[in-house]
Amino acid sequence: INAEYMGAEFQRICQERFDVMSKNAHERRKFDEDNDRYQSFLQLAAHRREQLEQALTTVDSQVAVAESLEEIISDTWEALQTRSTLNQRLLSDGFLESQQQIYSFYRRLYKSLGQLAHKKEKQLEEIERHIRSEHIQLEVCSETFDPIAKKHATTKRDLYKYRNAMEGRGTRVCARVF
């Protein structure tokens, strides 16, 4: 019995030992797999950390650039506003000056037109006086049968034409202006 019992006991101990070793081998494989996964996780985490650090560096540099751009834009905006104000002031001054020049030009023009109209009226009055004078001369010459009557009639006709031309010229000048 002892031998059988010892053999069975030996078998049972061997089986237990085999089970423990199998279990240990399985746990060792599992530990190695977990360790491999943990190492790959650490590598991935290190890689991600480098990427995040690069991203933070990029963001910091972009923030610095944005701040510089903001400063440049605000300086440019202030310069543009100053220039715009100056230009508006110059334009308003120039506008007033140009309006004064235009008004001055029209005042001189109206004065010249008035003087021209006055001279035209004076010339027309002079022509009318000459026409009356020639008409009187023509009447006197025709009553006395003077041969110079034809000359007076021609002069009277020429004066009428000249008067009509003067009136037409004055009317055309005023029409152009107004």
C-alpha positions in Angstrom: 0.0 0.0 0.0 2.7 2.2 0.7 4.1 2.0 -2.8 0.8 2.5 -4.4 0.0 5.2 -2.0 3.4 6.8 -2.6 3.0 6.4 -6.4 -0.5 8.1 -6.2 0.8 10.7 -3.9 3.8 11.3 -6.2 1.5 11.6 -9.2 -0.8 14.0 -7.4 2.2 16.1 -6.3 3.5 16.0 -9.8 0.1 17.0 -11.2 -0.2 19.8 -8.6 3.4 20.9 -9.5 2.6 20.7 -13.2 -0.7 22.7 -12.6 1.2 25.3 -10.6 4.0 25.5 -13.2 1.3 25.7 -16.0 -0.4 28.4 -14.0 2.8 30.2 -13.4 3.8 29.9 -17.1 0.4 31.2 -18.1 0.7 34.1 -15.6 4.2 34.7 -16.8 3.0 34.9 -20.4 0.2 37.1 -19.3 2.6 39.3 -17.4 4.9 39.5 -20.4 2.0 40.4 -22.7 0.9 43.0 -20.1 4.4 44.3 -19.9 4.7 44.5 -23.7 1.4 46.3 -23.9 2.5 48.6 -21.0 5.9 49.3 -22.8 4.1 50.1 -26.1 1.7 52.3 -24.2 4.6 54.1 -22.6 6.2 54.6 -26.0 2.9 55.8 -27.4 2.5 58.1 -24.4 6.0 59.5 -24.9 5.3 60.0 -28.6 2.0 61.8 -27.8 3.8 63.9 -25.2 6.3 65.0 -27.8 3.5 65.9 -30.2 1.7 67.8 -27.5 4.8 69.7 -26.6 5.4 70.6 -30.2 1.7 71.6 -30.5 2.1 73.8 -27.4 5.3 75.4 -28.8 3.5 76.0 -32.1 0.5 77.5 -30.3 2.8 79.7 -28.2 4.6 81.0 -31.3 1.2 81.5 -33.0 -0.1 83.5 -30.0 3.1 85.6 -30.2 2.6 86.2 -33.9 -1.1 87.0 -33.3 -0.2 89.6 -30.6 2.4 91.1 -33.0 -0.2 91.3 -35.8 -2.7 92.8 -33.4 -0.2 95.5 -32.4 0.7 96.1 -36.1 -3.0 96.3 -37.1 -3.8 98.7 -34.2 -0.9 100.9 -35.1 -1.9 100.9 -38.8 -5.5 101.6 -37.9 -4.5 104.6 -35.8 -2.2 105.9 -38.6 -5.0 105.4 -41.2 -7.5 107.3 -38.9 -5.0 110.1 -38.5 -4.4 110.2 -42.2 -8.1 110.1 -43.0 -8.8 113.0 -40.6 -6.0 115.0 -42.2 -7.3 114.2 -45.7 -10.9 115.2 -44.7 -9.6 118.4 -43.3 -7.6 119.1 -46.4 -10.5 118.2 -48.7 -12.9 120.4 -46.8 -10.5 123.3 -47.0 -9.8 122.6 -50.6 -13.5 122.3 -51.3 -14.2 125.7 -49.7 -11.4 127.2 -51.7 -12.6 125.7 -54.9 -16.1 126.9 -54.2 -14.8 130.4 -53.6 -12.9 130.3 -56.8 -16.0 129.1 -58.7 -18.1 131.9 -57.1 -15.4 134.4 -58.0 -15.3 133.2 -61.5 -19.1 133.5 -61.9 -19.1 136.9 -60.3 -16.6 138.1 -62.9 -18.5 136.4 -65.6 -21.8 138.1 -64.7 -20.0 141.4 -64.3 -18.5 140.9 -67.8 -21.9 139.9 -69.2 -23.5 143.0 -67.6 -20.8 145.2 -69.1 -21.2 143.5 -72.5 -25.0 143.9 -72.4 -24.5 147.6 -71.5 -22.1 148.1 -74.4 -24.5 146.3 -76.7 -27.4 148.5 -75.6 -25.2 151.6 -76.1 -24.2 150.4 -79.6 -27.8 149.6 -80.4 -28.8 153.1 -79.3 -26.1 154.6 -81.4 -27.1 152.5 -84.4 -30.8 153.6 -83.8 -29.7 157.2 -83.7 -27.7 156.7 -87.0 -30.7 155.0 -88.5 -33.0 157.9 -87.5 -30.4 160.4 -88.8 -30.1 158.5 -92.1 -33.9 158.2 -92.3 -34.2 162.0 -91.9 -31.4 162.5 -94.5 -33.2 160.1 -96.8 -36.5 162.0 -96.4 -34.8 165.3 -97.0 -33.0 164.0 -100.1 -36.1 162.4 -101.5 -38.1 165.6 -101.1 -35.4 167.6 -102.8 -34.6 164.9 -105.4 -31.0 164.9 -104.3 -28.9 162.1 -106.0 -27.3 161.2 -102.7 -30.6 159.7 -101.5 -29.6 156.3 -102.8 -26.5 156.4 -100.7 -28.6 157.2 -97.6 -31.0 154.4 -98.3 -28.1 151.9 -98.7 -26.5 153.1 -95.5 -29.9 152.8 -93.7 -30.3 149.2 -94.9 -26.7 148.4 -93.8 -27.4 149.9 -90.4 -30.6 147.8 -90.0 -28.5 144.6 -90.9 -25.8 145.6 -88.5 -28.4 146.2 -85.7 -30.0 142.8 -86.4 -26.6 141.1 -86.3 -25.7 142.9 -83.0 -28.9 141.8 -81.4 -28.4 138.2 -82.6 -24.8 138.1 -81.3 -25.8 139.4 -77.9 -28.7 136.9 -77.8 -26.3 134.0 -78.7 -23.8 135.0 -76.0 -26.4 135.1 -73.3 -27.9 131.8 -74.5 -24.6 130.1 -74.2 -24.0 131.4 -70.7 -27.5 130.7 -69.4 
